[in-house]
Amino acid sequence: MKVAVFSTQSYDRTAFTEANQSFTHQLIFLQQPLNSQTASLAKGCQAVCVFVNDKLDKACLEQLAAMGIHTIALRCAGYNNVCLVSAQALAIKVVYVPDYAPEGIAEHAVGLILALNRQLHRAYNRVRDNNFMLSGMLGFNLHGKTVGVVGTGKIGEAFCRIMQGFGCSVIAYDPEPNPNCQQMGVEYMDFQRLISCADIISLHCPLTAKTRYLIDDKALSIMKPGVMLINTSRGAVLDTQAAIKHLKNGKIGYLGLDVYEHEAALFFSDRSAQILQDDMFSRLLTMPNVLITGHQAFFTAEAITTIANTTLANITAIQQGANCINEVTAP
């Protein structure tokens, strides 16, 4: 199948080219993101392969369908950027990669916790300036702290396991409790109770209509003073403006982000020579208790290999008319 691969970086080309030796699809690599303005670049293809910040709304999908494209292959676990209702109406199949790096993403969330707690990002710069003072670097023991996990799929499960290893008391909220987490001794409770009693809250839920701004001004206001909040799921699960308000008043003591609600205009590009136009993001960067990484939690060698192989296997299944277990449809 001829596939237009949008939003590609060098590592995508390497991984997909290597994986494709077993599949022999015709891959057209494009740096541009896919949206209604760039959809025409896929002309002549039967499928498109997209990533987290490509925008496949109704207008984009109609263009793709008009060009004969019948398959959308997401090389990620989230599919909130695709209008599934429109895709279904246009007879476009949508496939995704549900499981590729649960441990890697969970480990990155833990890395944010450790770095924020022990001020590792600030200590690195301080020591390089020959400043060996410890003032302002006071951390706390993770052992004995209560960690709240919002979303206990495979990533949340892996995160729970790691935090229990630190000696933390792990509590969780998920409309569908994970039996593996229950066997580990994770205590499930309602959302309001969890966010009001956790010392550290880590978000591992997908972005849906129900979880958009799940962490809003009201939710933040009932958290413990000085709470640590970690988000490695999707940016819009957190209301950034509300987070800034509660960083300023001290309610949020530490904020670790690998995702940002307006990241499509920033992430996966070198903007070091530019003045950032996003005032909210710029404000976050000025705060010493905020640590941001550019959507890299998934970025491990194992994950990239799995993503490429699973994505191409999904496309092959559609091409052969076989049942693809990774197909998603409108609810």
Steps between C-alpha positions, in 0.01 A plus 500: 500500500620852428510691827563871566679521836442848644688687777808285456830547677828327417434227757161426340662453160764269643258284699233476232748433220653216700164354603365527146750242377252245633193670351612671174254789504584812302570765761503870414657694789379856554620746764178699485220430747173375355206739509248644256769726348749218433269209418567540126857374560353151538365493144562164336522313831255253646588565864643766727711441810470773763618600847360674808482858371365436152146633471256273323175692532199468269645737237828311485332160488270607217804598294670170573190302404463696176856396407420134558672462837327231702734443795635717780780340698578675826849427630396578857259383766272805501247573228337815636634694198283302255130566447391138518139581412605662173748222423230239546254691283765522226586128528856577610649241732698627798765285670734583787779363722343435841805363677859584424683646801302480823811453714693771316227760547451401864875526559502849347223608737709370790800687359303823512405429861859436605639799310241740642528368854878506519540805272727305264445736207598800713784319675658410166522864397606616846795260521611591147525859628719375787223575746485221756255659744206280600256779587181466302566133421312338788297199386286239674499122535269324258475212744171520685342760274155453344507487121176542306479346155230619261457234234624145554542354156833337416695822557324578825551140614873520431516831686318354802747213515801734496361731767421208729867409465586837651287414802216731405133445579334486158137597445320519166199624311372330186140429390622149414736377775795291386497154666881490490515824699246367748713188548798725571305664780419827323196658665238636262288795604292778348673787323422770755634296787818408314600851403430630850727256684791424262842658547589423138248467216600344168271511196487195272155527343407551132358830378125471449205733536475386863868550585556832324597743779444227754756688706342844503483787747246319719704180511823687575336697780426186704846346466750502786709817533833442325373203298721357226316461170639293210347475152635260239161424342350776285538874549133595511430273797644794695366856483831683463361841593360357822832328569685832468257658747565225754875505444493869589296449817709201611233232475714321239845452648645313203380459141651250256372499142590291199192622313336839454154588373635725223808294424420457129635849436821431695613143544711286264664808347813704572376843604816609681549802272140618532303708747225277636158647435324278754483712816368218720786272408752779541360572846544136602865509392571783745396296803773310688263228621382412148681242286392448139617245245386506138272194474790259529367253759429248224841549339697182564670270250260221592195720449607636162562147369165375630314800359644448151433127493148524642403789272615318187334177615175694548522636146574153363196356677276764341661442160434127522143547617577328829354593834730753666484482877630857524219662302305774680149618418270777615333427835 
